């Protein structure tokens, strides 16, 4: 794979985006026309972005953002002091002329009126609260998936974006993938007839996780790391990645990874909120400290006789259809397969009848890479975010779109935790007639950190 700084500086990807956006889709499918695209590559106004959370994903994205024309990283912010120098180096390697400022407390970044936008790659429990605070501070927001730790937070994030009139983009990069957008367009035009089922999956071979009590390390501001989450004693082995597997801070594989595939599935099916959700699973492979499942199957039924399934296997990396993650749409006349910015169409007997490849050299999405699974898709999505700011429009994965995909998997987790199917109001995604399940629609917060709009 090409080095990030080389890739994002090449004009090839920009030219490809423009070609696909104008010729294949009439200039609108990616969210920006040739005219507005020119504003991205030629606008005089510099957009200054504060990057918050740079241990893994944020470090990679800092380089992608810094590589865009007329865009500067104004701050590198993290509660782990060790991560900041590396991220600053990443930004400078992307040829930014002035080094970003180092900061531990994100609130100081929000207070800087010269910073226009915020990129968030913190743990899940911070995503919506930080998005809400950023909107209130007048910042546009690019927040990584999942948008929220729980459904109520997602609703508040939407309310904040609308109240403060801010652009809020969730990091579902496939929404900005030009060739995939062509495939979704063909689906909607009936290339395989009426589409009635989408199958999605994610596989990995993660190892056991054990945590233990220990002193807070000198390099970490654990108080600020916890933020809105009710206080818990520090445990070694939790930070930086394994918080994903504990309900107090994380949302499991269902939101850590399924969000991407389920978002594409929902896009292709043309559905919003489900009517029924069912999920089974558990920590089947290992007996360790994980709370979230390593094996999970979630099924969602939508209005109009349409269903969506997700299979997650965190502890068995055997691929499905040759892919560690992917989506298959089934219709009356055939099926459409995709995993990244490409797609294949098959007839009812499974004969390949169309194979549309990506314009990028590296189409495959590396599901094992937590920093940069696909530099190409990251670049497309960042370009869309910046253009949405400059043209005062909603981005490809607007906060409301992101919420609908995230809440689908959150409902799956709730079904799993209460041990039964859920009946859902398709108008807003809310749980019907189940008090125990409804309690998991939101969470409690540390006093003084409650998110408000």
DOTOR-772687 format. One record per residue (C-alpha): residue number from 1; residue in one letter; chain; x negated, y, z. Coordinates in nm, 3 decimals, always signed. Example, Ala and Ser with C-alpha at 12.3 -4.5 7.8 and 13.67 -1.06 7.14 Angstrom:
2
   zanu   kolro   selum        px        py        pz
      1       A       A    -1.230    -0.450    +0.780
      2       S       A    -1.367    -0.106    +0.714
END
This chain:
453
   zanu   kolro   selum        px        py        pz
      1       X       A    +0.000    +0.000    +0.000
      2       X       A    -0.121    +0.348    -0.078
      3       X       A    -0.241    +0.568    +0.205
      4       X       A    +0.035    +0.794    +0.334
      5       X       A    -0.141    +1.120    +0.261
      6       X       A    -0.211    +1.014    -0.098
      7       X       A    +0.139    +0.890    -0.158
      8       X       A    +0.326    +1.193    -0.034
      9       X       A    +0.099    +1.432    -0.222
     10       X       A    +0.150    +1.267    -0.560
     11       X       A    +0.402    +1.426    -0.788
     12       X       A    +0.516    +1.089    -0.917
     13       X       A    +0.771    +1.023    -0.647
     14       X       A    +0.916    +1.371    -0.681
     15       X       A    +0.941    +1.334    -1.058
     16       X       A    +1.105    +0.995    -1.016
     17       X       A    +1.358    +1.138    -0.774
     18       X       A    +1.443    +1.419    -1.011
     19       X       A    +1.472    +1.181    -1.307
     20       X       A    +1.701    +0.942    -1.122
     21       X       A    +1.907    +1.218    -0.964
     22       X       A    +1.973    +1.396    -1.293
     23       X       A    +1.977    +1.128    -1.562
     24       X       A    +2.123    +0.825    -1.390
     25       X       A    +2.368    +0.996    -1.159
     26       X       A    +2.443    +1.329    -1.320
     27       X       A    +2.226    +1.510    -1.067
     28       X       A    +2.444    +1.452    -0.762
     29       X       A    +2.408    +1.101    -0.623
     30       X       A    +2.102    +1.180    -0.414
     31       X       A    +2.270    +1.488    -0.273
     32       X       A    +2.071    +1.745    -0.469
     33       X       A    +2.079    +1.871    -0.826
     34       X       A    +1.783    +1.961    -1.049
     35       X       A    +1.833    +2.324    -0.953
     36       X       A    +1.832    +2.262    -0.580
     37       X       A    +1.546    +2.013    -0.619
     38       X       A    +1.338    +2.293    -0.766
     39       X       A    +1.400    +2.483    -0.447
     40       X       A    +1.235    +2.203    -0.252
     41       X       A    +0.917    +2.211    -0.454
     42       X       A    +0.907    +2.584    -0.512
     43       X       A    +1.084    +2.765    -0.231
     44       X       A    +0.883    +3.036    -0.057
     45       X       A    +1.044    +2.988    +0.284
     46       X       A    +0.839    +2.758    +0.504
     47       X       A    +1.041    +2.525    +0.725
     48       X       A    +0.868    +2.466    +1.059
     49       X       A    +0.938    +2.132    +1.223
     50       X       A    +0.869    +2.019    +1.578
     51       X       A    +0.802    +1.644    +1.598
     52       X       A    +0.907    +1.482    +1.925
     53       X       A    +0.798    +1.127    +2.007
     54       X       A    +0.481    +1.022    +1.825
     55       X       A    +0.367    +0.691    +1.968
     56       X       A    +0.470    +0.495    +1.658
     57       X       A    +0.740    +0.600    +1.416
     58       X       A    +0.698    +0.969    +1.489
     59       X       A    +0.328    +0.958    +1.403
     60       X       A    +0.401    +0.815    +1.059
     61       X       A    +0.683    +1.056    +0.990
     62       X       A    +0.475    +1.356    +1.101
     63       X       A    +0.249    +1.288    +0.806
     64       X       A    +0.539    +1.249    +0.565
     65       X       A    +0.699    +1.576    +0.678
     66       X       A    +0.370    +1.766    +0.673
     67       X       A    +0.315    +1.647    +0.319
     68       X       A    +0.619    +1.832    +0.184
     69       X       A    +0.568    +2.165    +0.012
     70       X       A    +0.644    +2.474    +0.220
     71       X       A    +0.691    +2.264    +0.531
     72       X       A    +0.471    +2.277    +0.842
     73       X       A    +0.463    +2.078    +1.163
     74       X       A    +0.473    +2.343    +1.434
     75       X       A    +0.453    +2.110    +1.736
     76       X       A    +0.351    +1.759    +1.823
     77       X       A    +0.535    +1.670    +2.141
     78       X       A    +0.521    +1.359    +2.356
     79       X       A    +0.536    +1.263    +2.723
     80       X       A    +0.234    +1.038    +2.662
     81       X       A    -0.071    +1.264    +2.641
     82       X       A    -0.275    +0.993    +2.465
     83       X       A    -0.059    +0.998    +2.152
     84       X       A    -0.082    +1.369    +2.069
     85       X       A    -0.438    +1.393    +1.928
     86       X       A    -0.376    +1.102    +1.690
     87       X       A    -0.054    +1.259    +1.558
     88       X       A    -0.223    +1.597    +1.511
     89       X       A    -0.491    +1.419    +1.308
     90       X       A    -0.218    +1.255    +1.097
     91       X       A    -0.071    +1.599    +1.023
     92       X       A    -0.407    +1.746    +0.929
     93       X       A    -0.483    +1.447    +0.705
     94       X       A    -0.166    +1.538    +0.517
     95       X       A    -0.346    +1.861    +0.427
     96       X       A    -0.160    +2.098    +0.659
     97       X       A    -0.379    +2.408    +0.694
     98       X       A    -0.304    +2.497    +1.057
     99       X       A    -0.301    +2.243    +1.336
    100       X       A    +0.031    +2.204    +1.519
    101       X       A    +0.053    +2.295    +1.884
    102       X       A    +0.042    +2.018    +2.144
    103       X       A    +0.327    +2.004    +2.396
    104       X       A    +0.452    +1.759    +2.657
    105       X       A    +0.793    +1.910    +2.733
    106       X       A    +1.034    +1.921    +2.438
    107       X       A    +1.230    +2.203    +2.601
    108       X       A    +0.941    +2.438    +2.529
    109       X       A    +0.954    +2.336    +2.163
    110       X       A    +1.327    +2.416    +2.153
    111       X       A    +1.261    +2.755    +2.310
    112       X       A    +1.030    +2.859    +2.024
    113       X       A    +1.243    +3.064    +1.784
    114       X       A    +0.990    +3.019    +1.506
    115       X       A    +1.060    +2.645    +1.490
    116       X       A    +1.346    +2.574    +1.249
    117       X       A    +1.402    +2.200    +1.284
    118       X       A    +1.334    +1.909    +1.515
    119       X       A    +1.239    +1.553    +1.428
    120       X       A    +1.328    +1.301    +1.702
    121       X       A    +1.167    +0.958    +1.741
    122       X       A    +1.213    +0.909    +2.115
    123       X       A    +1.367    +0.605    +2.288
    124       X       A    +1.738    +0.552    +2.214
    125       X       A    +1.867    +0.698    +2.541
    126       X       A    +1.727    +1.037    +2.436
    127       X       A    +1.857    +1.051    +2.076
    128       X       A    +2.196    +1.216    +2.121
    129       X       A    +2.115    +1.427    +2.430
    130       X       A    +1.812    +1.573    +2.252
    131       X       A    +2.010    +1.623    +1.930
    132       X       A    +2.278    +1.812    +2.121
    133       X       A    +2.023    +2.033    +2.299
    134       X       A    +1.842    +2.099    +1.970
    135       X       A    +2.163    +2.207    +1.794
    136       X       A    +2.246    +2.438    +2.084
    137       X       A    +1.898    +2.590    +2.050
    138       X       A    +1.969    +2.666    +1.684
    139       X       A    +1.756    +2.386    +1.538
    140       X       A    +1.838    +2.152    +1.253
    141       X       A    +1.779    +1.788    +1.346
    142       X       A    +1.643    +1.474    +1.184
    143       X       A    +1.706    +1.200    +1.441
    144       X       A    +1.598    +0.840    +1.394
    145       X       A    +1.853    +0.564    +1.421
    146       X       A    +2.045    +0.487    +1.624
    147       X       A    +2.211    +0.826    +1.651
    148       X       A    +2.326    +0.744    +2.004
    149       X       A    +2.285    +0.510    +2.297
    150       X       A    +2.664    +0.471    +2.327
    151       X       A    +2.967    +0.570    +2.115
    152       X       A    +3.070    +0.871    +2.323
    153       X       A    +2.728    +1.029    +2.273
    154       X       A    +2.768    +0.992    +1.898
    155       X       A    +3.096    +1.182    +1.912
    156       X       A    +2.927    +1.457    +2.111
    157       X       A    +2.643    +1.478    +1.858
    158       X       A    +2.897    +1.531    +1.579
    159       X       A    +3.069    +1.800    +1.784
    160       X       A    +2.738    +1.977    +1.848
    161       X       A    +2.638    +1.972    +1.481
    162       X       A    +2.971    +2.123    +1.381
    163       X       A    +2.990    +2.375    +1.668
    164       X       A    +2.645    +2.517    +1.604
    165       X       A    +2.661    +2.468    +1.225
    166       X       A    +2.338    +2.269    +1.211
    167       X       A    +2.217    +2.011    +0.960
    168       X       A    +2.184    +1.676    +1.139
    169       X       A    +2.039    +1.384    +0.943
    170       X       A    +2.013    +1.032    +1.085
    171       X       A    +1.716    +0.826    +0.971
    172       X       A    +1.899    +0.581    +0.746
    173       X       A    +1.653    +0.620    +0.458
    174       X       A    +1.838    +0.399    +0.212
    175       X       A    +2.105    +0.668    +0.182
    176       X       A    +1.849    +0.867    -0.016
    177       X       A    +1.720    +0.577    -0.226
    178       X       A    +1.795    +0.668    -0.589
    179       X       A    +1.809    +0.321    -0.747
    180       X       A    +2.010    +0.178    -0.460
    181       X       A    +2.251    +0.471    -0.501
    182       X       A    +2.297    +0.359    -0.862
    183       X       A    +2.379    +0.007    -0.740
    184       X       A    +2.634    +0.137    -0.488
    185       X       A    +2.788    +0.347    -0.766
    186       X       A    +2.821    +0.036    -0.981
    187       X       A    +2.985    -0.146    -0.690
    188       X       A    +3.239    +0.132    -0.652
    189       X       A    +3.305    +0.123    -1.027
    190       X       A    +3.390    -0.248    -1.010
    191       X       A    +3.079    -0.422    -1.147
    192       X       A    +3.166    -0.733    -0.938
    193       X       A    +3.537    -0.658    -0.904
    194       X       A    +3.692    -0.589    -0.566
    195       X       A    +3.424    -0.624    -0.300
    196       X       A    +3.559    -0.804    +0.007
    197       X       A    +3.256    -0.915    +0.209
    198       X       A    +2.911    -0.783    +0.293
    199       X       A    +2.656    -1.009    +0.459
    200       X       A    +2.359    -0.847    +0.634
    201       X       A    +2.067    -0.987    +0.831
    202       X       A    +1.741    -0.912    +1.010
    203       X       A    +1.473    -1.161    +1.116
    204       X       A    +1.151    -1.138    +1.314
    205       X       A    +0.927    -1.356    +1.531
    206       X       A    +0.894    -1.142    +1.841
    207       X       A    +0.716    -1.289    +2.142
    208       X       A    +0.835    -1.309    +2.504
    209       X       A    +0.844    -0.990    +2.710
    210       X       A    +0.766    -0.968    +3.080
    211       X       A    +0.761    -0.651    +3.287
    212       X       A    +0.641    -0.594    +3.642
    213       X       A    +0.633    -0.320    +3.901
    214       X       A    +0.332    -0.091    +3.890
    215       X       A    +0.213    +0.267    +3.936
    216       X       A    +0.305    +0.533    +3.681
    217       X       A    -0.004    +0.589    +3.463
    218       X       A    -0.171    +0.929    +3.467
    219       X       A    -0.109    +0.984    +3.095
    220       X       A    +0.271    +0.951    +3.125
    221       X       A    +0.539    +1.195    +3.243
    222       X       A    +0.779    +0.921    +3.346
    223       X       A    +1.034    +1.165    +3.488
    224       X       A    +1.072    +1.335    +3.151
    225       X       A    +1.065    +1.000    +2.969
    226       X       A    +1.369    +0.891    +3.171
    227       X       A    +1.548    +1.222    +3.114
    228       X       A    +1.925    +1.161    +3.100
    229       X       A    +1.904    +0.796    +3.213
    230       X       A    +1.969    +0.730    +3.584
    231       X       A    +1.639    +0.680    +3.763
    232       X       A    +1.474    +0.337    +3.768
    233       X       A    +1.133    +0.240    +3.911
    234       X       A    +0.849    +0.231    +3.658
    235       X       A    +0.753    -0.111    +3.523
    236       X       A    +0.443    -0.209    +3.334
    237       X       A    +0.518    -0.352    +2.992
    238       X       A    +0.829    -0.140    +2.935
    239       X       A    +0.669    +0.158    +2.762
    240       X       A    +0.632    +0.210    +2.472
    241       X       A    +0.828    -0.048    +2.277
    242       X       A    +0.990    -0.304    +2.505
    243       X       A    +1.251    -0.062    +2.642
    244       X       A    +1.445    -0.167    +2.328
    245       X       A    +1.546    -0.489    +2.505
    246       X       A    +1.695    -0.334    +2.820
    247       X       A    +2.048    -0.190    +2.817
    248       X       A    +1.953    +0.101    +3.044
    249       X       A    +1.742    +0.262    +2.769
    250       X       A    +1.778    +0.051    +2.456
    251       X       A    +2.044    -0.102    +2.236
    252       X       A    +1.883    -0.429    +2.125
    253       X       A    +1.807    -0.548    +1.775
    254       X       A    +2.162    -0.464    +1.668
    255       X       A    +2.085    -0.092    +1.678
    256       X       A    +1.708    -0.112    +1.648
    257       X       A    +1.729    -0.269    +1.303
    258       X       A    +2.080    -0.378    +1.200
    259       X       A    +2.185    -0.014    +1.171
    260       X       A    +1.997    +0.013    +0.840
    261       X       A    +2.160    -0.284    +0.668
    262       X       A    +2.504    -0.224    +0.816
    263       X       A    +2.494    +0.137    +0.698
    264       X       A    +2.431    +0.022    +0.340
    265       X       A    +2.702    -0.244    +0.373
    266       X       A    +2.954    +0.008    +0.497
    267       X       A    +2.854    +0.245    +0.217
    268       X       A    +2.905    -0.023    -0.047
    269       X       A    +3.233    -0.146    +0.101
    270       X       A    +3.361    +0.212    +0.128
    271       X       A    +3.485    +0.167    +0.485
    272       X       A    +3.479    +0.379    +0.800
    273       X       A    +3.590    +0.221    +1.129
    274       X       A    +3.688    -0.146    +1.178
    275       X       A    +4.011    -0.294    +1.311
    276       X       A    +3.853    -0.594    +1.485
    277       X       A    +3.503    -0.675    +1.611
    278       X       A    +3.360    -1.003    +1.735
    279       X       A    +3.006    -1.085    +1.846
    280       X       A    +2.831    -1.384    +2.001
    281       X       A    +2.470    -1.440    +2.097
    282       X       A    +2.220    -1.431    +2.379
    283       X       A    +1.859    -1.469    +2.482
    284       X       A    +1.846    -1.822    +2.340
    285       X       A    +1.481    -1.880    +2.248
    286       X       A    +1.285    -1.752    +2.546
    287       X       A    +1.344    -1.724    +2.918
    288       X       A    +1.183    -1.391    +2.993
    289       X       A    +1.287    -1.038    +3.093
    290       X       A    +1.488    -0.944    +2.783
    291       X       A    +1.846    -0.835    +2.858
    292       X       A    +1.961    -0.788    +2.498
    293       X       A    +2.005    -1.094    +2.271
    294       X       A    +1.733    -1.243    +2.052
    295       X       A    +2.005    -1.420    +1.852
    296       X       A    +2.330    -1.247    +1.758
    297       X       A    +2.607    -1.277    +1.502
    298       X       A    +2.851    -0.989    +1.466
    299       X       A    +3.161    -0.980    +1.247
    300       X       A    +3.363    -0.668    +1.171
    301       X       A    +3.699    -0.664    +0.995
    302       X       A    +3.804    -0.345    +0.819
    303       X       A    +4.138    -0.225    +0.678
    304       X       A    +4.233    -0.365    +0.338
    305       X       A    +4.105    -0.720    +0.382
    306       X       A    +3.734    -0.636    +0.399
    307       X       A    +3.472    -0.788    +0.630
    308       X       A    +3.109    -0.725    +0.725
    309       X       A    +2.876    -0.966    +0.903
    310       X       A    +2.533    -0.926    +1.061
    311       X       A    +2.297    -1.204    +1.164
    312       X       A    +2.008    -1.109    +1.387
    313       X       A    +1.721    -1.341    +1.477
    314       X       A    +1.449    -1.165    +1.674
    315       X       A    +1.261    -1.482    +1.768
    316       X       A    +1.271    -1.684    +1.445
    317       X       A    +1.126    -1.516    +1.138
    318       X       A    +1.255    -1.751    +0.869
    319       X       A    +1.375    -1.538    +0.579
    320       X       A    +1.717    -1.536    +0.414
    321       X       A    +1.721    -1.534    +0.034
    322       X       A    +1.348    -1.470    +0.049
    323       X       A    +1.388    -1.149    +0.251
    324       X       A    +1.328    -1.079    +0.620
    325       X       A    +1.618    -0.831    +0.601
    326       X       A    +1.882    -0.755    +0.341
    327       X       A    +2.240    -0.716    +0.222
    328       X       A    +2.461    -0.922    -0.009
    329       X       A    +2.793    -0.790    -0.138
    330       X       A    +3.048    -1.052    -0.248
    331       X       A    +3.324    -0.963    -0.493
    332       X       A    +3.587    -1.116    -0.717
    333       X       A    +3.350    -1.141    -1.014
    334       X       A    +3.011    -1.198    -0.855
    335       X       A    +2.767    -1.060    -0.600
    336       X       A    +2.510    -0.783    -0.559
    337       X       A    +2.192    -0.826    -0.353
    338       X       A    +1.971    -0.550    -0.216
    339       X       A    +1.714    -0.488    +0.053
    340       X       A    +1.542    -0.166    -0.047
    341       X       A    +1.557    +0.070    -0.342
    342       X       A    +1.651    -0.200    -0.596
    343       X       A    +1.933    -0.444    -0.660
    344       X       A    +2.032    -0.763    -0.843
    345       X       A    +2.373    -0.862    -0.974
    346       X       A    +2.484    -1.226    -1.005
    347       X       A    +2.794    -1.389    -1.155
    348       X       A    +3.022    -1.621    -0.958
    349       X       A    +2.801    -1.921    -1.035
    350       X       A    +2.493    -1.742    -0.902
    351       X       A    +2.339    -1.664    -1.239
    352       X       A    +2.130    -1.346    -1.241
    353       X       A    +2.281    -1.102    -1.491
    354       X       A    +2.109    -0.774    -1.394
    355       X       A    +1.788    -0.687    -1.211
    356       X       A    +1.723    -0.316    -1.145
    357       X       A    +1.386    -0.246    -0.990
    358       X       A    +1.271    +0.051    -0.787
    359       X       A    +1.079    +0.341    -0.937
    360       X       A    +0.837    +0.313    -0.646
    361       X       A    +0.529    +0.092    -0.661
    362       X       A    +0.612    -0.042    -0.318
    363       X       A    +0.983    -0.122    -0.300
    364       X       A    +0.967    -0.388    -0.031
    365       X       A    +1.056    -0.268    +0.317
    366       X       A    +0.821    -0.405    +0.581
    367       X       A    +1.058    -0.484    +0.866
    368       X       A    +0.765    -0.563    +1.093
    369       X       A    +0.610    -0.216    +1.055
    370       X       A    +0.750    +0.002    +1.332
    371       X       A    +0.568    +0.314    +1.218
    372       X       A    +0.633    +0.331    +0.845
    373       X       A    +0.836    +0.047    +0.688
    374       X       A    +0.858    +0.238    +0.356
    375       X       A    +0.672    +0.563    +0.292
    376       X       A    +0.864    +0.609    -0.032
    377       X       A    +1.209    +0.593    +0.124
    378       X       A    +1.092    +0.813    +0.412
    379       X       A    +0.983    +1.075    +0.160
    380       X       A    +1.313    +1.070    -0.028
    381       X       A    +1.507    +1.109    +0.296
    382       X       A    +1.288    +1.391    +0.429
    383       X       A    +1.322    +1.573    +0.097
    384       X       A    +1.699    +1.547    +0.126
    385       X       A    +1.693    +1.682    +0.482
    386       X       A    +1.482    +1.983    +0.385
    387       X       A    +1.698    +2.056    +0.083
    388       X       A    +2.014    +2.035    +0.297
    389       X       A    +1.867    +2.302    +0.526
    390       X       A    +1.773    +2.528    +0.236
    391       X       A    +2.107    +2.488    +0.061
    392       X       A    +2.332    +2.483    +0.370
    393       X       A    +2.495    +2.148    +0.294
    394       X       A    +2.544    +1.814    +0.462
    395       X       A    +2.256    +1.568    +0.414
    396       X       A    +2.288    +1.219    +0.266
    397       X       A    +2.319    +1.059    +0.609
    398       X       A    +2.507    +1.333    +0.787
    399       X       A    +2.563    +1.286    +1.160
    400       X       A    +2.920    +1.169    +1.101
    401       X       A    +2.814    +0.904    +0.849
    402       X       A    +2.545    +0.788    +1.088
    403       X       A    +2.789    +0.766    +1.377
    404       X       A    +3.028    +0.539    +1.187
    405       X       A    +2.748    +0.292    +1.111
    406       X       A    +2.601    +0.307    +1.461
    407       X       A    +2.935    +0.262    +1.636
    408       X       A    +2.994    -0.055    +1.434
    409       X       A    +2.695    -0.221    +1.598
    410       X       A    +2.768    -0.064    +1.937
    411       X       A    +3.112    -0.224    +1.925
    412       X       A    +2.942    -0.554    +1.843
    413       X       A    +2.724    -0.519    +2.153
    414       X       A    +3.028    -0.434    +2.364
    415       X       A    +3.212    -0.741    +2.233
    416       X       A    +2.909    -0.954    +2.319
    417       X       A    +2.881    -0.812    +2.670
    418       X       A    +3.248    -0.858    +2.761
    419       X       A    +3.266    -1.196    +2.589
    420       X       A    +3.567    -1.145    +2.363
    421       X       A    +3.698    -0.993    +2.043
    422       X       A    +3.783    -0.624    +2.042
    423       X       A    +4.084    -0.460    +1.882
    424       X       A    +3.983    -0.125    +1.731
    425       X       A    +4.168    +0.187    +1.621
    426       X       A    +4.058    +0.232    +1.257
    427       X       A    +4.120    +0.606    +1.274
    428       X       A    +3.839    +0.677    +1.523
    429       X       A    +3.669    +0.348    +1.618
    430       X       A    +3.801    +0.350    +1.973
    431       X       A    +3.867    +0.027    +2.163
    432       X       A    +4.235    -0.058    +2.224
    433       X       A    +4.385    -0.230    +2.533
    434       X       A    +4.064    -0.348    +2.700
    435       X       A    +3.965    -0.153    +3.010
    436       X       A    +3.642    -0.345    +3.072
    437       X       A    +3.522    -0.287    +2.716
    438       X       A    +3.628    +0.077    +2.725
    439       X       A    +3.398    +0.135    +3.023
    440       X       A    +3.103    +0.067    +2.789
    441       X       A    +3.212    +0.343    +2.549
    442       X       A    +2.998    +0.583    +2.753
    443       X       A    +2.742    +0.571    +3.033
    444       X       A    +2.645    +0.743    +3.357
    445       X       A    +2.369    +1.005    +3.358
    446       X       A    +2.107    +1.136    +3.595
    447       X       A    +2.250    +1.438    +3.775
    448       X       A    +2.158    +1.757    +3.594
    449       X       A    +2.084    +1.578    +3.266
    450       X       A    +2.440    +1.517    +3.149
    451       X       A    +2.479    +1.604    +2.777
    452       X       A    +2.737    +1.876    +2.711
    453       X       A    +2.874    +2.045    +2.401
END
